């Protein structure tokens, strides 16, 4: 085997493997080892002719890797510089954009300042910066607005659908006759307590559909609401004239062209007054309240209270003071409705009213008296005190009196029954209904007069009637007795409950079904209307909630 190239200065340079003589060693293992060694050396030196099969030592590789690292670091430095340049370019671009926007704003501001300088120089905008409030821009001109004027600008006259509304009812107080305009839409038109005169508020035309008005009357006199358009009281009564009583209100809504719906408490209408045959009082003109088929309660006695009470309450709008005499008191022993009734011992017990004269208590029109009576026993035949149990009596003298009794009067009645009598002006009227009243339960008794015929009913059944033009005595009006006649005689004996006297526009004329509960205190309350042909008188007392201070006003109701 030949020798290897000796190591020297060019040991790291590629060298070709010197030719090796063919191995003649016969040992196979040795020969294979030598062949592997030759192959290794050839690869190491790259002598096999294939560049990619050349082996490289670390000594050869280090200079190249160090050069690569230098170049990579140089590239990274360049990249960092480029990134910094890009950031600077971004900042410059953003600054340029902001500057453009600022320049545009400054140019717009400069234009506005120039315009304001011109307006200020001419005086047309001298109040823009004065005081406090709001500014208004119209037709390119800025002007100052106070808070009040700003509200007016936003709300306008209330007719625009986009107008700003109210959170409450703005009040418009009026102490004179007043015509409501579009500017009052959505407001409370107030008649204050300080005004002692009756006023008329007129709803003007031109209000849009959907308009709302609230009329409030806190004065001591009524308020009249009128309109050239149709006013419909809730329930269907059409009118052009509505009365608003004291301490109440009327809410009006325009529902269609020329039509308003009005609701409220105890409202009146000219239409119901005409239907009832009533006339407006001259110079006042506020009509009656409600439906023409309702009653006006003149005296309502439920006889409610505690056992033994000697006082009771008139629950009508008039609130008349009722006085007990002879020990008359309330009792829980029997009652038609509620817990108590009025007890009469038949010897000296009765209740009475004083000063109940004048209209409408003179009962010169249509009227009704109804009550519940449970007698202790039937009356005795004769012409003595025990022969009459007085249920209602108003007497001046025997020549001027009106009464209703449960009696058995000798020479007039063949059996016990109800007896109604009028003596007045030399004329007399007798109406007798034969009926024996139950002593175990309350009997429903009614006496009615429709202006032509008197009728007596028992438990809803018409028992007797008589046609007559004779009216209730207009003289015997001072005292009203319940349970007593006169001359210390003719006392009721038993229990009376639900005693109600009414001045009626319509009355019972045929059989009816008696109420199964206490009757209402007042179906409706009148204002300033009077029955045609009836003399005027003073108005109802203040406690009634009716009219006060009008000598020409009569409190009537439908």
Buried (B, 14 or more C-beta within 10 A) or exposed (E): EEEEEEEEEEEEEEBEBEEBEEBEEEEEEEEEEBEEEBEEBBBBBBBEEEEEEBEEEEEEEEEEEEEEEEEEEEEEEEEEEEEEEEEEEEEEEEEEEEEEEEEEEEEEEEEEEEBBEEBEEEEEBEEBEEEEEBEBEEEEEBBBBEEEBBBEBEBEEBBEEEBEEEEEBEEBBBBEEBBBBBBBBBBBBBBEEEBEEBBBBBBBEEBBEEBBBBBBBBBBBBBBBBBEBEBBBEEEBEBBBBBBBBBBBBBBBBEEEEBBBBBBEBBBBBBBBBBBBBBBBEEBBBBBBBBBEBBBBBBBBBBBBEEEBEEBBBBBBBBBEBEBBBEBBBBBEBBBBBEBBBBBBBEBBBBBBEEBBBBBBBBBBBBBBBBBBBBBEBBBBBEEBBBBBBBBBBBBEEBBBBBBBBBBBEEBBEEBBBBBBBBBEEEEBBBBBEBBBEEEEBBBBBBBBBBEBBBBBBBBBBBBBBEBEBBBBBBBBEBBBBBBBBEEEBBBBBBBBBBBBBBBBBBBBEEBEBBEEBBBBBBBBBBBBBBEEBEBBBBBBEEBBBBBEBEBBBBBBB
